[in-house]
């Protein structure tokens, strides 16, 4: 599923960045820490739900929906 589909309260792991993603955007996402295996969850919503703030490596990173659509994730099961 796409990162933009993640729900409040869910935790996920990054699988990969979509093929066809603009190279500049791809590199920026990797630089921000959106690499395979990274744990991620929603931290805050903007008033109109775009952008959304995600917690990545204990940092708050805001992404627009169109950029979050480029990141594929796997939701982790609650233990």
MODELLER restraints for C-alpha pairs under 7 A, 6 or more apart:
rsr = mdl.restraints
at = mdl.atoms
rsr.add(forms.Gaussian(group=physical.xy_distance, feature=features.Distance(at['CA:1:A'], at['CA:72:A']), mean=5.63, stdev=0.5))
rsr.add(forms.Gaussian(group=physical.xy_distance, feature=features.Distance(at['CA:1:A'], at['CA:73:A']), mean=5.56, stdev=0.5))
rsr.add(forms.Gaussian(group=physical.xy_distance, feature=features.Distance(at['CA:1:A'], at['CA:74:A']), mean=6.53, stdev=0.5))
rsr.add(forms.Gaussian(group=physical.xy_distance, feature=features.Distance(at['CA:2:A'], at['CA:68:A']), mean=6.99, stdev=0.5))
rsr.add(forms.Gaussian(group=physical.xy_distance, feature=features.Distance(at['CA:2:A'], at['CA:69:A']), mean=5.41, stdev=0.5))
rsr.add(forms.Gaussian(group=physical.xy_distance, feature=features.Distance(at['CA:2:A'], at['CA:71:A']), mean=5.75, stdev=0.5))
rsr.add(forms.Gaussian(group=physical.xy_distance, feature=features.Distance(at['CA:2:A'], at['CA:72:A']), mean=4.62, stdev=0.5))
rsr.add(forms.Gaussian(group=physical.xy_distance, feature=features.Distance(at['CA:2:A'], at['CA:73:A']), mean=5.85, stdev=0.5))
rsr.add(forms.Gaussian(group=physical.xy_distance, feature=features.Distance(at['CA:3:A'], at['CA:68:A']), mean=5.26, stdev=0.5))
rsr.add(forms.Gaussian(group=physical.xy_distance, feature=features.Distance(at['CA:3:A'], at['CA:69:A']), mean=6.07, stdev=0.5))
rsr.add(forms.Gaussian(group=physical.xy_distance, feature=features.Distance(at['CA:3:A'], at['CA:71:A']), mean=5.54, stdev=0.5))
rsr.add(forms.Gaussian(group=physical.xy_distance, feature=features.Distance(at['CA:3:A'], at['CA:72:A']), mean=5.94, stdev=0.5))
rsr.add(forms.Gaussian(group=physical.xy_distance, feature=features.Distance(at['CA:3:A'], at['CA:73:A']), mean=5.88, stdev=0.5))
rsr.add(forms.Gaussian(group=physical.xy_distance, feature=features.Distance(at['CA:4:A'], at['CA:65:A']), mean=5.79, stdev=0.5))
rsr.add(forms.Gaussian(group=physical.xy_distance, feature=features.Distance(at['CA:4:A'], at['CA:68:A']), mean=5.02, stdev=0.5))
rsr.add(forms.Gaussian(group=physical.xy_distance, feature=features.Distance(at['CA:4:A'], at['CA:69:A']), mean=5.46, stdev=0.5))
rsr.add(forms.Gaussian(group=physical.xy_distance, feature=features.Distance(at['CA:8:A'], at['CA:42:A']), mean=5.80, stdev=0.5))
rsr.add(forms.Gaussian(group=physical.xy_distance, feature=features.Distance(at['CA:10:A'], at['CA:41:A']), mean=6.29, stdev=0.5))
rsr.add(forms.Gaussian(group=physical.xy_distance, feature=features.Distance(at['CA:10:A'], at['CA:75:A']), mean=6.86, stdev=0.5))
rsr.add(forms.Gaussian(group=physical.xy_distance, feature=features.Distance(at['CA:11:A'], at['CA:39:A']), mean=6.91, stdev=0.5))
rsr.add(forms.Gaussian(group=physical.xy_distance, feature=features.Distance(at['CA:11:A'], at['CA:40:A']), mean=5.78, stdev=0.5))
rsr.add(forms.Gaussian(group=physical.xy_distance, feature=features.Distance(at['CA:11:A'], at['CA:41:A']), mean=4.80, stdev=0.5))
rsr.add(forms.Gaussian(group=physical.xy_distance, feature=features.Distance(at['CA:11:A'], at['CA:75:A']), mean=5.95, stdev=0.5))
rsr.add(forms.Gaussian(group=physical.xy_distance, feature=features.Distance(at['CA:11:A'], at['CA:76:A']), mean=5.67, stdev=0.5))
rsr.add(forms.Gaussian(group=physical.xy_distance, feature=features.Distance(at['CA:12:A'], at['CA:39:A']), mean=5.68, stdev=0.5))
rsr.add(forms.Gaussian(group=physical.xy_distance, feature=features.Distance(at['CA:12:A'], at['CA:40:A']), mean=5.35, stdev=0.5))
rsr.add(forms.Gaussian(group=physical.xy_distance, feature=features.Distance(at['CA:12:A'], at['CA:41:A']), mean=6.44, stdev=0.5))
rsr.add(forms.Gaussian(group=physical.xy_distance, feature=features.Distance(at['CA:12:A'], at['CA:73:A']), mean=6.13, stdev=0.5))
rsr.add(forms.Gaussian(group=physical.xy_distance, feature=features.Distance(at['CA:12:A'], at['CA:74:A']), mean=5.36, stdev=0.5))
rsr.add(forms.Gaussian(group=physical.xy_distance, feature=features.Distance(at['CA:12:A'], at['CA:75:A']), mean=4.10, stdev=0.5))
rsr.add(forms.Gaussian(group=physical.xy_distance, feature=features.Distance(at['CA:12:A'], at['CA:76:A']), mean=5.05, stdev=0.5))
rsr.add(forms.Gaussian(group=physical.xy_distance, feature=features.Distance(at['CA:13:A'], at['CA:37:A']), mean=5.28, stdev=0.5))
rsr.add(forms.Gaussian(group=physical.xy_distance, feature=features.Distance(at['CA:13:A'], at['CA:38:A']), mean=5.28, stdev=0.5))
rsr.add(forms.Gaussian(group=physical.xy_distance, feature=features.Distance(at['CA:13:A'], at['CA:39:A']), mean=4.57, stdev=0.5))
rsr.add(forms.Gaussian(group=physical.xy_distance, feature=features.Distance(at['CA:13:A'], at['CA:40:A']), mean=6.08, stdev=0.5))
rsr.add(forms.Gaussian(group=physical.xy_distance, feature=features.Distance(at['CA:13:A'], at['CA:73:A']), mean=5.50, stdev=0.5))
rsr.add(forms.Gaussian(group=physical.xy_distance, feature=features.Distance(at['CA:13:A'], at['CA:74:A']), mean=5.37, stdev=0.5))
rsr.add(forms.Gaussian(group=physical.xy_distance, feature=features.Distance(at['CA:13:A'], at['CA:75:A']), mean=6.47, stdev=0.5))
rsr.add(forms.Gaussian(group=physical.xy_distance, feature=features.Distance(at['CA:13:A'], at['CA:76:A']), mean=6.94, stdev=0.5))
rsr.add(forms.Gaussian(group=physical.xy_distance, feature=features.Distance(at['CA:14:A'], at['CA:34:A']), mean=6.62, stdev=0.5))
rsr.add(forms.Gaussian(group=physical.xy_distance, feature=features.Distance(at['CA:14:A'], at['CA:35:A']), mean=6.29, stdev=0.5))
rsr.add(forms.Gaussian(group=physical.xy_distance, feature=features.Distance(at['CA:14:A'], at['CA:36:A']), mean=4.99, stdev=0.5))
rsr.add(forms.Gaussian(group=physical.xy_distance, feature=features.Distance(at['CA:14:A'], at['CA:37:A']), mean=5.20, stdev=0.5))
rsr.add(forms.Gaussian(group=physical.xy_distance, feature=features.Distance(at['CA:14:A'], at['CA:38:A']), mean=5.37, stdev=0.5))
rsr.add(forms.Gaussian(group=physical.xy_distance, feature=features.Distance(at['CA:14:A'], at['CA:39:A']), mean=6.70, stdev=0.5))
rsr.add(forms.Gaussian(group=physical.xy_distance, feature=features.Distance(at['CA:14:A'], at['CA:72:A']), mean=6.15, stdev=0.5))
rsr.add(forms.Gaussian(group=physical.xy_distance, feature=features.Distance(at['CA:14:A'], at['CA:73:A']), mean=4.48, stdev=0.5))
rsr.add(forms.Gaussian(group=physical.xy_distance, feature=features.Distance(at['CA:14:A'], at['CA:74:A']), mean=6.56, stdev=0.5))
rsr.add(forms.Gaussian(group=physical.xy_distance, feature=features.Distance(at['CA:15:A'], at['CA:36:A']), mean=4.99, stdev=0.5))
rsr.add(forms.Gaussian(group=physical.xy_distance, feature=features.Distance(at['CA:15:A'], at['CA:37:A']), mean=6.34, stdev=0.5))
rsr.add(forms.Gaussian(group=physical.xy_distance, feature=features.Distance(at['CA:15:A'], at['CA:72:A']), mean=5.47, stdev=0.5))
rsr.add(forms.Gaussian(group=physical.xy_distance, feature=features.Distance(at['CA:15:A'], at['CA:73:A']), mean=5.03, stdev=0.5))
rsr.add(forms.Gaussian(group=physical.xy_distance, feature=features.Distance(at['CA:15:A'], at['CA:74:A']), mean=6.62, stdev=0.5))
rsr.add(forms.Gaussian(group=physical.xy_distance, feature=features.Distance(at['CA:16:A'], at['CA:35:A']), mean=6.90, stdev=0.5))
rsr.add(forms.Gaussian(group=physical.xy_distance, feature=features.Distance(at['CA:16:A'], at['CA:36:A']), mean=5.70, stdev=0.5))
rsr.add(forms.Gaussian(group=physical.xy_distance, feature=features.Distance(at['CA:16:A'], at['CA:71:A']), mean=6.12, stdev=0.5))
rsr.add(forms.Gaussian(group=physical.xy_distance, feature=features.Distance(at['CA:16:A'], at['CA:72:A']), mean=5.38, stdev=0.5))
rsr.add(forms.Gaussian(group=physical.xy_distance, feature=features.Distance(at['CA:17:A'], at['CA:70:A']), mean=5.61, stdev=0.5))
rsr.add(forms.Gaussian(group=physical.xy_distance, feature=features.Distance(at['CA:17:A'], at['CA:71:A']), mean=4.59, stdev=0.5))
rsr.add(forms.Gaussian(group=physical.xy_distance, feature=features.Distance(at['CA:17:A'], at['CA:72:A']), mean=5.94, stdev=0.5))
rsr.add(forms.Gaussian(group=physical.xy_distance, feature=features.Distance(at['CA:18:A'], at['CA:70:A']), mean=5.12, stdev=0.5))
rsr.add(forms.Gaussian(group=physical.xy_distance, feature=features.Distance(at['CA:18:A'], at['CA:71:A']), mean=6.14, stdev=0.5))
rsr.add(forms.Gaussian(group=physical.xy_distance, feature=features.Distance(at['CA:18:A'], at['CA:72:A']), mean=6.76, stdev=0.5))
rsr.add(forms.Gaussian(group=physical.xy_distance, feature=features.Distance(at['CA:21:A'], at['CA:70:A']), mean=6.51, stdev=0.5))
rsr.add(forms.Gaussian(group=physical.xy_distance, feature=features.Distance(at['CA:33:A'], at['CA:56:A']), mean=6.63, stdev=0.5))
rsr.add(forms.Gaussian(group=physical.xy_distance, feature=features.Distance(at['CA:39:A'], at['CA:56:A']), mean=6.70, stdev=0.5))
rsr.add(forms.Gaussian(group=physical.xy_distance, feature=features.Distance(at['CA:40:A'], at['CA:54:A']), mean=6.61, stdev=0.5))
rsr.add(forms.Gaussian(group=physical.xy_distance, feature=features.Distance(at['CA:40:A'], at['CA:55:A']), mean=5.58, stdev=0.5))
rsr.add(forms.Gaussian(group=physical.xy_distance, feature=features.Distance(at['CA:40:A'], at['CA:56:A']), mean=5.29, stdev=0.5))
rsr.add(forms.Gaussian(group=physical.xy_distance, feature=features.Distance(at['CA:41:A'], at['CA:54:A']), mean=5.59, stdev=0.5))
rsr.add(forms.Gaussian(group=physical.xy_distance, feature=features.Distance(at['CA:41:A'], at['CA:55:A']), mean=5.44, stdev=0.5))
rsr.add(forms.Gaussian(group=physical.xy_distance, feature=features.Distance(at['CA:42:A'], at['CA:53:A']), mean=6.11, stdev=0.5))
rsr.add(forms.Gaussian(group=physical.xy_distance, feature=features.Distance(at['CA:42:A'], at['CA:54:A']), mean=4.46, stdev=0.5))
rsr.add(forms.Gaussian(group=physical.xy_distance, feature=features.Distance(at['CA:42:A'], at['CA:55:A']), mean=6.16, stdev=0.5))
rsr.add(forms.Gaussian(group=physical.xy_distance, feature=features.Distance(at['CA:43:A'], at['CA:53:A']), mean=5.47, stdev=0.5))
rsr.add(forms.Gaussian(group=physical.xy_distance, feature=features.Distance(at['CA:43:A'], at['CA:54:A']), mean=5.17, stdev=0.5))
rsr.add(forms.Gaussian(group=physical.xy_distance, feature=features.Distance(at['CA:43:A'], at['CA:55:A']), mean=5.83, stdev=0.5))
rsr.add(forms.Gaussian(group=physical.xy_distance, feature=features.Distance(at['CA:44:A'], at['CA:52:A']), mean=6.15, stdev=0.5))
rsr.add(forms.Gaussian(group=physical.xy_distance, feature=features.Distance(at['CA:44:A'], at['CA:53:A']), mean=4.97, stdev=0.5))
rsr.add(forms.Gaussian(group=physical.xy_distance, feature=features.Distance(at['CA:45:A'], at['CA:51:A']), mean=6.97, stdev=0.5))
rsr.add(forms.Gaussian(group=physical.xy_distance, feature=features.Distance(at['CA:45:A'], at['CA:52:A']), mean=4.80, stdev=0.5))
rsr.add(forms.Gaussian(group=physical.xy_distance, feature=features.Distance(at['CA:45:A'], at['CA:53:A']), mean=6.14, stdev=0.5))
rsr.add(forms.Gaussian(group=physical.xy_distance, feature=features.Distance(at['CA:46:A'], at['CA:52:A']), mean=6.03, stdev=0.5))
rsr.add(forms.Gaussian(group=physical.xy_distance, feature=features.Distance(at['CA:50:A'], at['CA:64:A']), mean=5.64, stdev=0.5))
rsr.add(forms.Gaussian(group=physical.xy_distance, feature=features.Distance(at['CA:50:A'], at['CA:65:A']), mean=6.08, stdev=0.5))
rsr.add(forms.Gaussian(group=physical.xy_distance, feature=features.Distance(at['CA:51:A'], at['CA:62:A']), mean=6.01, stdev=0.5))
rsr.add(forms.Gaussian(group=physical.xy_distance, feature=features.Distance(at['CA:51:A'], at['CA:63:A']), mean=5.23, stdev=0.5))
rsr.add(forms.Gaussian(group=physical.xy_distance, feature=features.Distance(at['CA:51:A'], at['CA:64:A']), mean=4.27, stdev=0.5))
rsr.add(forms.Gaussian(group=physical.xy_distance, feature=features.Distance(at['CA:51:A'], at['CA:65:A']), mean=6.22, stdev=0.5))
rsr.add(forms.Gaussian(group=physical.xy_distance, feature=features.Distance(at['CA:52:A'], at['CA:62:A']), mean=5.37, stdev=0.5))
rsr.add(forms.Gaussian(group=physical.xy_distance, feature=features.Distance(at['CA:52:A'], at['CA:63:A']), mean=5.68, stdev=0.5))
rsr.add(forms.Gaussian(group=physical.xy_distance, feature=features.Distance(at['CA:52:A'], at['CA:64:A']), mean=6.61, stdev=0.5))
rsr.add(forms.Gaussian(group=physical.xy_distance, feature=features.Distance(at['CA:53:A'], at['CA:60:A']), mean=6.00, stdev=0.5))
rsr.add(forms.Gaussian(group=physical.xy_distance, feature=features.Distance(at['CA:53:A'], at['CA:61:A']), mean=5.32, stdev=0.5))
rsr.add(forms.Gaussian(group=physical.xy_distance, feature=features.Distance(at['CA:53:A'], at['CA:62:A']), mean=4.07, stdev=0.5))
rsr.add(forms.Gaussian(group=physical.xy_distance, feature=features.Distance(at['CA:53:A'], at['CA:63:A']), mean=6.48, stdev=0.5))
rsr.add(forms.Gaussian(group=physical.xy_distance, feature=features.Distance(at['CA:54:A'], at['CA:60:A']), mean=5.59, stdev=0.5))
rsr.add(forms.Gaussian(group=physical.xy_distance, feature=features.Distance(at['CA:54:A'], at['CA:61:A']), mean=5.21, stdev=0.5))
rsr.add(forms.Gaussian(group=physical.xy_distance, feature=features.Distance(at['CA:54:A'], at['CA:62:A']), mean=6.11, stdev=0.5))
rsr.add(forms.Gaussian(group=physical.xy_distance, feature=features.Distance(at['CA:55:A'], at['CA:61:A']), mean=6.28, stdev=0.5))
